[in-house]
Amino acid sequence: MAATQEEIVAGLAEIVNEIAGIPVEDVQLDKSFTDDLDVDSLSMVEVVVAAEERFDVKIPDDDVKNLKTVGDATDYILKHQG
Amino acid sequence: MSKIKPSKGAPYARILGVGGYRPVRVVPNEVILEKIDSSDEWIRSRSGIATRHWANDEETVAAMSIEASGKAIADAGISAEQVGAVIVSTVSHFSQTPAVATEIADKLGTDKAAAFDISAGCAGFGYGLTLAKGMVVEGSAEYVLVIGVERLSDLTDLEDRATAFLFGDGAGAVVVGPSQEPHIGPTVWGSEGDKAGTIKQTVPWDRFRTGDLSTLPLDSEGNVKFPAITQEGQAVFRWAVFEMAKVAQQALDAAGITPDDLDVFIPHQANMRIIDSMVKTLKLPEHVTVARDVETTGNTSAASIPLAMERLLATGEAKSGDTALVIGFGAGLVYAATVVTLP
């Protein structure tokens, strides 16, 4: 069953927490991965790959650069999830 | 039809000796920062690289190879005359022909050993090792010298903040020879030419021939830039960590080795972040020693695996007889992974 927006944000928070050590409560829709959450470009790749597995979605390299905020990633997953 | 007598090779092959050469000049991040807007902290956090070696005019591709090879031959306990073939993997030998391998074979004192260069980027060591194993077992050479050598400082754009800090120079060599037991596992290798643009040379050499330099990239002072290696960092990282971890696992499976059986992991020293993520993805047990030579050697492409192997043995972090997984991956894209017994 497709994940809801709330479930996706919660899932991303767990992933970001595991990869970058950011507290889950800091991962909010309006937060920028790079500027607010200190997720660098290489960690972002790890976040994306983990999100692909968790939400059964493909996020090609060309699309990764457009995912600036947690909201961008959530919208992308909502739209593309299997 | 006449009957052709076949060649007679050894039952199996193994790595008998290893040697390395690192250029005298050690280049810290501070030197890199003279030309790019970055910081030591940024470079270390993205790559794990603190210093690298850059070759001087005397430390040519041939000279570094000869130094490393001499050590590998001595370590193998053979003489140069016994070397039947010399395989050199490099992308930074700037004379199109002849191959640098012939000069190396001659200066080492081999007895007219077969000698040739191969081009397989950062997978070059694994490609050379695979050829060498085949030659020893098939019987076309009893001992084969496999050299990975690079002067990547010559192919580095020092004004590109994404790559200026990555590359280093050096040579690593191994001697592959006959064995009664298998000590080099099956190679899992391949190419993905659809991703050729992911790591590439900025401009091909023949662009310089037309006389029209207006289409060539210029540096900050308006001079035409020498070709350099450029890459799409995120795409390379994703491929290296997640796709190459699968290849590494396939090489373990092909050799009948479980992670618990493994003593040492020697991935291509591309970037510490790639190495750390591969270790995590492969779920390697704590007891496995991981090569992290990139910190002080940088990315030396085809030379990185034998250089890292030599250092682990020299420092005692690994020992002769240990079982090691080696995997190289890079421009092509190409890759090669296998399990070996350390010399």
Boltz contact constraints between the chains, C-beta under 6 A:
constraints:
  - contact:
      token1: [A, 41]
      token2: [B, 234]
      max_distance: 6.0
  - contact:
      token1: [A, 42]
      token2: [B, 237]
      max_distance: 6.0
  - contact:
      token1: [A, 42]
      token2: [B, 273]
      max_distance: 6.0
  - contact:
      token1: [A, 45]
      token2: [B, 234]
      max_distance: 6.0
  - contact:
      token1: [A, 45]
      token2: [B, 237]
      max_distance: 6.0
  - contact:
      token1: [A, 45]
      token2: [B, 238]
      max_distance: 6.0
  - contact:
      token1: [A, 49]
      token2: [B, 242]
      max_distance: 6.0
  - contact:
      token1: [A, 61]
      token2: [B, 234]
      max_distance: 6.0
  - contact:
      token1: [A, 61]
      token2: [B, 235]
      max_distance: 6.0
